[in-house]
Amino acid sequence: MILADEMEADWQMIKTETAPVNSDYINPESNSGQITAGSLSVKGFWDPLRKAGAAVKLKLRQAAAQRWRIPVEECSARSG
């Protein structure tokens, strides 16, 4: 959701899923394995996910600008 928010995604198109029990989903900041407690994933991944979302949004704006042959500054992202 953090990533989608930064990308200006349409919330009607967002689907969330609970991670299955699997070592691939272990929070590296937790020594306890895969747990849900204290919003550790939000605390640990807030900045990287926001930065990733901003990078994706910029790439999409750059692609649109190139396709439409206009400056990237004239392209914006918004829901929908």
N, C-alpha and C positions, 0 to 999 in steps of 0.2 A: 504494500500500500504506500510505503514511503517512496518507492521508485515511481509508481504510477502518479502520485501526487506531484512530484517534481516534473514529470513529463507533461503535466496538464491533461492527463487521460480522462476520458469520459467515464465517470463512476458507474454508469449503467452497464458498461461493458467489462467491468472488473469482476473477476471471480477469485475467491480465496479458497484454499484447500489446506487442511491440516496435514502436516508432514507425517508420512508413515514412520513407524518405528524402524529405524535403519541407521547405521553408523554414519552414513553420508550426511545426515542432518544434525550431527552433534555440534553444539555451539562451542567453538574453540576457546572461548573465554570461560567456559564452565568445566570444572574438573569432574563433574558428576555425570557426564554423558548427555543424553537427550532429555531435557527437563523443561517444564514451564514454570517459571518463578521469577517474580520481580522484573518482568519485562527485560530480561537479559539480552534478548536478540535485538530489541529496539535500542537499548543502551550501547550494545557492541557494534551494531551495524548501521546506525542512523546516518553518520557522516558518509561512509562508503556508498550506501544506497542513494543518498541525495546526490552525491557527486556522479554516480553512474546514471541516474535519471536526468541530470542536467546535461551530461555528455550525450545521451541518446537524443534528448530534445534538440540540442545544437546540431547533431548530425542530420536529423530530420529536417530542420530548418535549412541547413546547407544544401541538402538534396533538393528541396523544394525550390530554393533560390536558383540553383543550377538549372533545374528543369524549366523554370519559368523565365530564366535569364534576367533576374533582378538581383539587387544587392541583398545579402542575407539579413541585413538590418530591417528590410521591408517585410520580412516574414516573421510571423509570430505563431505561437502555439496556444490553442485554447481547447477546452473540452468539446469533443465532438468533431 
